[in-house]
Amino acid sequence: MSTLYRRIESFDHEEFEDELVLMEAESQAVVTLNATGRTVWEALDSGATVEEIGGLFQRAFPDNDPAVIRRDVQGVLDTLVEAGLVTADVAES
């Protein structure tokens, strides 16, 4: 089993150059994402797992250590879940 991450519906966003600023409408929690975080966010359009998102980065940066990529992607996802911008549900593999 793996965890499926999905965006919530109640968020506002503003784009500033390469960054994306997200705000959860009800709690008004704010998260600023750099280009990497923004790519993770965009990958969640239809829901995704850490492995799926990590695979995107691994294909884009084949010389990078897959374990480091997975750790970094998980860190972004944890931040988004904590801010209430993303849900994490256990998915059947």
NORJO-V314237 format. One record per residue. RES is the residue in three letters. SS is DSSP state (hx for helix, st for strand, lp for the rest). PSI is psi in degrees with one decimal (NA if undefined). D_FIRST is the distance of its C-alpha to the first C-alpha in Angstrom with 2 decimals. Layout:
BEGIN
res=[RES,RES]
ss=[SS,SS]
psi=[PSI,PSI]
d_first=[D_FIRST,D_FIRST]
END
This chain:
BEGIN
res=[MET,SER,THR,LEU,TYR,ARG,ARG,ILE,GLU,SER,PHE,ASP,HIS,GLU,GLU,PHE,GLU,ASP,GLU,LEU,VAL,LEU,MET,GLU,ALA,GLU,SER,GLN,ALA,VAL,VAL,THR,LEU,ASN,ALA,THR,GLY,ARG,THR,VAL,TRP,GLU,ALA,LEU,ASP,SER,GLY,ALA,THR,VAL,GLU,GLU,ILE,GLY,GLY,LEU,PHE,GLN,ARG,ALA,PHE,PRO,ASP,ASN,ASP,PRO,ALA,VAL,ILE,ARG,ARG,ASP,VAL,GLN,GLY,VAL,LEU,ASP,THR,LEU,VAL,GLU,ALA,GLY,LEU,VAL,THR,ALA,ASP,VAL,ALA,GLU,SER]
ss=[lp,st,st,st,st,st,st,lp,lp,lp,st,st,st,st,st,st,lp,lp,st,st,st,st,st,st,lp,lp,lp,lp,lp,st,st,st,st,lp,hx,hx,hx,hx,hx,hx,hx,hx,hx,hx,hx,hx,lp,st,lp,hx,hx,hx,hx,hx,hx,hx,hx,hx,hx,hx,lp,lp,lp,lp,lp,hx,hx,hx,hx,hx,hx,hx,hx,hx,hx,hx,hx,hx,hx,hx,hx,hx,lp,lp,lp,st,st,st,st,st,st,lp,lp]
psi=[149.9,171.4,131.0,123.4,136.2,144.6,149.4,165.3,-26.1,71.6,152.0,158.0,154.3,140.0,132.6,99.9,-119.2,-8.6,155.8,125.3,122.9,142.5,125.4,125.0,-43.7,-52.2,-17.7,25.2,136.2,136.1,131.3,126.2,132.4,-173.3,-39.0,-48.2,-37.5,-39.8,-41.2,-48.0,-46.9,-31.0,-18.0,7.7,-42.0,11.3,145.1,160.0,166.6,-41.0,-42.1,-45.6,-42.1,-37.7,-37.3,-47.0,-38.2,-38.2,-36.8,-32.1,70.4,-19.3,-9.5,148.9,122.0,-33.9,-37.5,-42.7,-48.2,-43.2,-44.0,-42.9,-43.5,-37.7,-43.2,-45.9,-41.6,-41.3,-43.6,-38.1,-46.0,-35.6,-6.5,18.9,-15.1,144.1,154.3,116.0,137.4,128.4,144.0,136.3,NA]
d_first=[0.00,3.77,7.00,9.53,13.02,16.07,19.75,21.74,24.90,27.51,28.21,31.30,31.59,34.41,34.61,36.72,37.17,33.85,32.37,30.70,31.35,29.06,30.12,28.33,31.11,31.05,30.59,32.12,29.68,30.39,28.37,30.01,27.96,29.46,29.00,25.68,24.31,25.76,23.94,20.58,21.83,22.96,19.67,18.23,20.78,18.38,15.17,13.14,10.42,11.91,11.59,13.49,16.04,16.48,17.23,19.92,21.53,21.35,23.19,25.67,26.23,25.70,27.72,25.53,23.28,19.60,18.72,21.25,20.03,16.43,18.11,20.45,18.00,15.97,19.43,20.39,17.31,17.94,21.56,20.91,18.78,21.54,24.18,22.72,22.45,18.70,16.10,12.54,10.25,6.68,5.77,4.95,4.84]
END
